[in-house]
């Protein structure tokens, strides 16, 4: 690990919720979750939640109805991506007044190369936070370390509104005691497998037998695990601001089943493809890869992608590629776990359950039912210049 580099990871605090609370300051101390149309009785998942809501266990990706059960007093607000994108542009412009050596990692986080700046790490960290706060009214957490991996860990150590500076010689003292899952790139499955091997902390992982790790994770991932546990990360910052991917998705009011609601599903794919095409055209971009994403009734995610012969921003071509991806999904072979179904209306509109042999039996649905569908464009680049007109 090179001790000479200084990389900052700037992570906006509960970004979507914080933008909303600027417009609704009376809700600052209340639990607030953002998602869907802001109606916990409708379909949708939590996009983000503020810190009072997180105390109740509300997390991103959780169904809105589940979040409402965890915290009946939670305030639910609809997503407003126009406002979030505008705030994102403002906080990144604020950072650019200090340095333009910025790697854009999404709507609410960036890496910043501090090499060459004469200011001490703590001072430049405070300057970044001050510039962002004065420009946007929002708080962020900043981690400064010798590389991107450690900077990202550091930015999460003192949230919200934190500043953590980490040097190479503090690895064993400050990083090794942390859970292994704090390393970006160790997901829930890998974390659970590490636990089954008795590896709980990053320090445990650093001391683990590489041969044992390789038996469970393969050679490539094992090499990365060992490097990450020892704080080694030589990845450079990428200053190219072109988007890597774009997507549009929607959550259905009711589950749709392929083979029964094909026309409706295709209609949604067409609408999303048109929206995605307009996004591409507005940024003068085209994509070589189009994909489809489904979230099933049991919240399993299924994806398929298709690489095109040439990049496109044409809505019809995007729609055709997305439908081709949809046709490749083996619905008949997907898991068919039985789940509780929505209530059934009986006489007079009263709730009723179907009966078998005179006894009430809860109605069920299969995991093949679709809750959400999305269309994604990746391998994005600039639009090709149109051919010259000869006549």
C-alpha positions as CSV (number, residue, x, y, z in Angstrom):
1,X,0.0,0.0,0.0
2,X,1.5,3.3,-1.1
3,X,1.5,5.8,1.8
4,X,2.1,8.7,-0.7
5,X,-1.4,8.8,-2.2
6,X,-4.3,10.7,-0.7
7,X,-7.7,9.8,-1.8
8,X,-10.9,11.1,-0.4
9,X,-14.3,9.4,-0.6
10,X,-17.2,11.8,-0.3
11,X,-20.5,10.2,0.5
12,X,-23.6,12.3,0.9
13,X,-25.6,11.4,4.0
14,X,-29.0,9.8,3.4
15,X,-29.0,11.8,0.2
16,X,-32.5,11.5,-1.2
17,X,-34.1,11.9,2.3
18,X,-31.8,14.8,3.1
19,X,-32.8,16.6,-0.2
20,X,-36.5,16.1,0.8
21,X,-35.9,17.4,4.3
22,X,-34.5,20.6,3.0
23,X,-38.0,21.2,1.5
24,X,-39.7,19.9,4.7
25,X,-37.6,21.0,7.7
26,X,-40.5,20.2,10.0
27,X,-39.7,16.5,9.4
28,X,-36.0,16.6,10.3
29,X,-36.4,14.7,13.6
30,X,-39.1,12.4,12.3
31,X,-38.5,9.0,10.7
32,X,-38.8,9.5,6.9
33,X,-38.5,6.9,4.1
34,X,-38.4,7.7,0.3
35,X,-39.8,5.2,-2.2
36,X,-42.3,4.7,-5.0
37,X,-45.1,7.2,-4.9
38,X,-44.8,7.6,-1.1
39,X,-47.7,5.3,-0.4
40,X,-46.9,2.3,1.9
41,X,-50.1,0.6,0.8
42,X,-49.0,0.6,-2.8
43,X,-46.3,-1.4,-4.5
44,X,-42.7,-0.2,-4.2
45,X,-39.6,-0.4,-2.1
46,X,-37.6,2.0,0.0
47,X,-35.1,3.9,-2.0
48,X,-33.5,5.5,1.1
49,X,-34.4,6.4,4.7
50,X,-33.1,9.1,7.0
51,X,-31.2,8.1,10.2
52,X,-34.2,8.2,12.6
53,X,-36.0,5.7,10.3
54,X,-32.9,3.5,10.2
55,X,-33.1,3.1,14.0
56,X,-36.3,1.0,13.3
57,X,-34.5,-1.3,10.9
58,X,-35.8,0.4,7.7
59,X,-33.3,-0.1,4.9
60,X,-33.0,0.5,1.1
61,X,-34.7,-2.2,-1.0
62,X,-37.2,-3.0,1.8
63,X,-40.9,-3.2,0.7
64,X,-42.7,-0.1,1.7
65,X,-45.4,-2.1,3.5
66,X,-42.7,-3.9,5.6
67,X,-41.2,-0.5,6.5
68,X,-44.6,0.8,7.6
69,X,-45.0,-2.3,9.9
70,X,-41.6,-1.7,11.4
71,X,-42.4,2.0,12.1
72,X,-46.1,2.9,11.9
73,X,-45.1,6.6,12.5
74,X,-42.7,6.7,9.6
75,X,-43.4,9.5,7.0
76,X,-43.3,8.2,3.4
77,X,-42.5,10.5,0.5
78,X,-42.4,9.8,-3.2
79,X,-39.1,9.9,-5.1
80,X,-38.2,13.0,-7.0
81,X,-35.2,12.2,-9.2
82,X,-35.2,15.6,-10.8
83,X,-34.5,17.3,-7.5
84,X,-31.9,14.7,-6.5
85,X,-30.0,15.1,-9.8
86,X,-30.0,18.8,-9.4
87,X,-28.6,18.5,-5.9
88,X,-26.0,16.0,-7.1
89,X,-24.8,18.5,-9.7
90,X,-24.5,21.2,-7.1
91,X,-22.5,19.2,-4.6
92,X,-20.1,18.0,-7.3
93,X,-19.7,21.6,-8.6
94,X,-18.8,22.6,-5.0
95,X,-16.0,20.0,-4.9
96,X,-14.7,21.2,-8.2
97,X,-14.0,24.6,-6.7
98,X,-11.3,22.8,-4.7
99,X,-10.0,20.3,-7.3
100,X,-11.3,18.9,-10.5
101,X,-9.6,15.6,-10.0
102,X,-13.0,13.8,-9.3
103,X,-14.2,10.3,-10.1
104,X,-18.0,10.3,-10.3
105,X,-19.3,7.1,-8.6
106,X,-23.0,7.9,-8.8
107,X,-25.6,10.4,-7.8
108,X,-24.4,10.7,-4.2
109,X,-20.7,9.8,-4.0
110,X,-17.4,10.6,-5.6
111,X,-13.7,9.9,-5.1
112,X,-11.4,12.9,-5.0
113,X,-7.6,12.8,-5.7
114,X,-5.9,15.1,-3.1
115,X,-2.4,14.5,-4.4
116,X,-0.7,17.8,-5.1
117,X,-2.8,19.8,-2.7
118,X,-0.6,21.5,-0.1
119,X,-3.3,21.4,2.6
120,X,-3.2,18.8,5.4
121,X,-5.8,16.0,5.0
122,X,-8.0,17.2,7.9
123,X,-8.1,20.7,6.6
124,X,-8.9,19.7,3.0
125,X,-11.6,17.3,4.4
126,X,-13.2,20.2,6.3
127,X,-12.9,22.4,3.2
128,X,-14.8,19.8,1.1
129,X,-17.5,19.5,3.7
130,X,-17.8,23.3,4.1
131,X,-18.0,23.9,0.4
132,X,-20.7,21.2,0.0
133,X,-22.7,22.5,3.0
134,X,-22.6,26.1,1.9
135,X,-23.7,25.2,-1.7
136,X,-26.4,22.6,-1.0
137,X,-27.3,22.8,2.7
138,X,-26.6,19.1,2.9
139,X,-24.1,17.1,5.0
140,X,-21.6,14.5,3.8
141,X,-19.2,12.1,5.3
142,X,-15.6,12.1,4.1
143,X,-12.9,9.4,4.4
144,X,-9.3,10.2,3.4
145,X,-6.9,7.3,3.0
146,X,-4.0,6.1,0.8
147,X,-6.3,4.3,-1.6
148,X,-10.0,4.0,-2.8
149,X,-10.8,0.9,-0.8
150,X,-9.7,2.3,2.5
151,X,-11.2,5.8,1.8
152,X,-14.6,4.2,1.2
153,X,-14.4,2.3,4.5
154,X,-13.2,5.4,6.3
155,X,-16.1,7.5,5.0
156,X,-18.5,5.1,6.7
157,X,-16.8,5.1,10.1
158,X,-18.3,8.4,11.5
159,X,-21.6,8.8,9.7
160,X,-23.4,11.1,9.5
161,X,-21.5,14.4,8.9
162,X,-18.2,12.7,9.7
163,X,-14.6,13.1,8.7
164,X,-12.1,10.2,9.1
165,X,-8.5,10.4,8.0
166,X,-6.6,7.1,7.9
167,X,-2.9,6.5,7.3
168,X,-1.2,3.3,6.2
169,X,0.3,2.5,9.6
170,X,-3.2,2.6,11.2
171,X,-4.5,-0.5,9.3
172,X,-4.1,-3.0,12.1
173,X,-5.5,-0.7,14.8
174,X,-8.5,0.8,13.0
175,X,-9.4,-1.5,10.1
176,X,-8.7,-5.0,11.1
177,X,-11.2,-5.0,14.1
178,X,-14.0,-4.2,11.7
179,X,-16.4,-6.8,10.3
180,X,-15.2,-8.4,7.0
181,X,-18.4,-7.2,5.4
182,X,-17.2,-3.6,5.7
183,X,-15.0,-4.2,2.7
184,X,-16.8,-3.0,-0.5
185,X,-17.0,-6.1,-2.6
186,X,-17.8,-8.6,0.1
187,X,-21.5,-9.2,-0.2
188,X,-23.9,-11.1,2.1
189,X,-23.2,-14.5,0.6
190,X,-19.4,-14.1,0.8
191,X,-19.8,-12.7,4.3
192,X,-21.8,-15.7,5.4
193,X,-19.4,-18.1,3.9
194,X,-16.5,-16.4,5.6
195,X,-18.4,-16.7,8.9
196,X,-18.8,-20.4,8.4
197,X,-15.0,-20.6,8.2
198,X,-14.7,-18.7,11.5
199,X,-13.7,-15.4,9.7
200,X,-15.6,-12.5,11.3
201,X,-13.3,-9.5,11.1
202,X,-11.0,-8.0,8.4
203,X,-8.1,-9.0,10.7
204,X,-9.3,-12.6,10.7
205,X,-9.4,-12.4,6.9
206,X,-5.8,-11.0,6.7
207,X,-4.6,-14.0,8.9
208,X,-6.6,-16.6,7.0
209,X,-5.1,-19.6,5.3
210,X,-5.0,-18.7,1.5
211,X,-5.3,-22.4,0.6
212,X,-8.5,-22.7,2.6
213,X,-9.9,-19.5,1.1
214,X,-9.2,-20.8,-2.4
215,X,-11.1,-24.0,-1.8
216,X,-14.2,-22.0,-1.1
217,X,-13.8,-18.9,-3.2
218,X,-11.6,-19.7,-6.2
219,X,-8.2,-18.3,-7.0
220,X,-9.1,-14.9,-8.4
221,X,-11.5,-13.8,-5.6
222,X,-9.1,-15.2,-2.9
223,X,-6.3,-13.1,-4.2
224,X,-8.5,-10.0,-4.1
225,X,-9.7,-10.9,-0.5
226,X,-6.2,-11.1,0.7
227,X,-5.1,-7.9,-0.9
228,X,-8.2,-6.1,0.4
229,X,-7.7,-7.4,3.9
230,X,-4.2,-6.0,3.9
231,X,-5.5,-2.6,2.6
232,X,-3.8,-2.9,-0.8
233,X,-5.6,-1.2,-3.7
234,X,-3.7,0.3,-6.6
235,X,-6.7,1.3,-8.7
236,X,-6.3,4.8,-10.2
237,X,-9.1,7.3,-10.2
238,X,-11.0,7.7,-13.5
239,X,-11.8,11.2,-14.4
240,X,-14.0,10.3,-17.4
241,X,-17.5,11.7,-16.5
242,X,-19.4,9.7,-19.1
243,X,-22.1,7.5,-17.5
244,X,-21.4,3.7,-17.5
245,X,-25.1,2.8,-17.6
246,X,-28.6,4.1,-17.4
247,X,-31.8,2.3,-16.4
248,X,-35.6,2.9,-16.1
249,X,-37.8,0.6,-14.0
250,X,-41.3,0.5,-12.5
251,X,-43.1,-1.4,-9.8
252,X,-46.5,-2.9,-10.7
253,X,-49.6,-2.1,-8.8
254,X,-50.3,-5.9,-8.9
255,X,-48.1,-8.9,-9.7
256,X,-48.0,-9.7,-13.4
257,X,-47.4,-13.2,-14.7
258,X,-45.6,-14.0,-17.9
259,X,-47.9,-16.2,-20.0
260,X,-51.0,-14.5,-18.5
261,X,-50.3,-10.8,-18.7
262,X,-47.9,-10.8,-21.7
263,X,-49.4,-7.8,-23.4
264,X,-49.3,-5.6,-20.3
265,X,-45.7,-6.6,-19.6
266,X,-44.7,-5.8,-23.2
267,X,-46.4,-2.4,-22.9
268,X,-44.4,-1.6,-19.8
269,X,-41.2,-2.6,-21.6
270,X,-42.1,-0.3,-24.5
271,X,-42.8,2.6,-22.2
272,X,-39.5,2.1,-20.3
273,X,-37.6,1.7,-23.5
274,X,-38.9,5.0,-24.7
275,X,-38.0,6.8,-21.5
276,X,-34.5,5.3,-21.6
277,X,-34.1,6.3,-25.3
278,X,-35.0,9.9,-24.3
279,X,-32.4,9.8,-21.5
280,X,-29.8,8.6,-24.0
281,X,-30.7,11.3,-26.5
282,X,-30.6,14.1,-24.0
283,X,-27.1,13.2,-23.1
284,X,-26.0,12.5,-26.7
285,X,-25.2,8.9,-25.8
286,X,-25.8,5.5,-27.3
287,X,-25.5,2.0,-25.8
288,X,-24.1,-1.2,-27.1
289,X,-25.8,-3.4,-24.5
290,X,-29.5,-3.6,-23.5
291,X,-30.7,-5.6,-20.5
292,X,-33.9,-6.5,-18.7
293,X,-34.3,-6.8,-14.9
294,X,-37.2,-8.5,-13.1
295,X,-37.9,-8.6,-9.4
296,X,-40.1,-11.6,-8.7
297,X,-42.8,-12.0,-6.0
298,X,-40.2,-13.5,-3.6
299,X,-37.9,-10.5,-4.4
300,X,-35.5,-12.7,-6.4
301,X,-33.8,-10.6,-9.1
302,X,-33.5,-12.0,-12.6
303,X,-31.5,-10.3,-15.3
304,X,-30.6,-10.8,-19.0
305,X,-28.4,-8.7,-21.3
306,X,-28.0,-8.5,-25.0
307,X,-25.0,-7.0,-26.9
308,X,-25.9,-5.2,-30.1
309,X,-24.0,-5.0,-33.3
310,X,-23.9,-1.2,-33.0
311,X,-24.7,1.3,-30.3
312,X,-28.2,2.7,-30.3
313,X,-30.4,5.4,-28.8
314,X,-33.4,4.4,-30.9
315,X,-36.5,3.5,-28.7
316,X,-37.7,0.8,-31.1
317,X,-34.3,-0.9,-31.2
318,X,-34.0,-0.7,-27.4
319,X,-37.5,-2.2,-27.0
320,X,-36.8,-5.0,-29.4
321,X,-33.6,-5.9,-27.6
322,X,-35.3,-5.7,-24.2
323,X,-38.1,-8.0,-25.4
324,X,-35.5,-10.4,-26.8
325,X,-33.9,-10.5,-23.3
326,X,-37.3,-11.1,-21.7
327,X,-37.9,-14.1,-24.1
328,X,-34.6,-15.7,-22.9
329,X,-35.8,-15.9,-19.3
330,X,-36.8,-19.5,-18.5
331,X,-40.0,-18.7,-16.5
332,X,-41.0,-22.4,-16.3
333,X,-37.7,-23.2,-14.5
334,X,-37.8,-20.4,-12.0
335,X,-38.4,-21.2,-8.4
336,X,-42.1,-21.6,-7.5
337,X,-42.1,-20.9,-3.8
338,X,-45.6,-20.3,-2.5
339,X,-46.2,-16.9,-0.9
340,X,-49.3,-15.3,0.7
341,X,-51.5,-13.7,-1.9
342,X,-53.4,-10.4,-1.7
343,X,-56.8,-10.7,-0.1
344,X,-59.8,-12.0,-2.1
345,X,-63.1,-10.0,-2.1
346,X,-66.2,-11.9,-1.2
347,X,-69.8,-10.9,-1.1
348,X,-70.3,-7.2,-0.5
349,X,-66.7,-6.5,-1.1
350,X,-65.7,-8.1,2.2
351,X,-62.3,-9.9,2.5
352,X,-62.6,-13.6,2.1
353,X,-60.3,-16.6,1.6
354,X,-61.0,-19.5,-0.8
355,X,-62.3,-22.6,0.8
356,X,-61.4,-26.2,0.3
357,X,-63.6,-28.9,1.8
358,X,-65.5,-26.1,3.7
359,X,-62.4,-24.9,5.4
360,X,-60.7,-21.5,4.7
361,X,-57.4,-21.8,3.1
362,X,-55.0,-18.8,2.5
363,X,-54.6,-18.1,-1.1
364,X,-51.1,-18.2,-2.5
365,X,-49.1,-17.0,-5.5
366,X,-45.9,-18.3,-7.1
367,X,-42.5,-16.7,-7.2
368,X,-42.8,-16.5,-11.0
369,X,-45.1,-13.5,-10.6
370,X,-43.3,-10.2,-11.4
371,X,-43.3,-7.2,-9.0
372,X,-41.0,-4.9,-10.9
373,X,-39.5,-4.6,-14.4
374,X,-36.6,-2.5,-15.6
375,X,-34.8,-1.8,-18.8
376,X,-31.1,-1.0,-18.7
377,X,-28.6,0.4,-21.2
378,X,-24.8,-0.2,-20.6
379,X,-21.6,0.0,-22.6
380,X,-22.6,3.6,-23.1
381,X,-20.6,6.0,-25.4
382,X,-21.1,9.2,-27.4
383,X,-23.6,9.1,-30.2
384,X,-22.0,8.3,-33.6
385,X,-21.9,11.2,-36.0
386,X,-24.6,10.9,-38.7
387,X,-23.2,10.0,-42.2
388,X,-22.7,13.0,-44.5
389,X,-25.5,13.9,-46.8
390,X,-24.2,13.5,-50.4
391,X,-27.3,15.0,-52.1
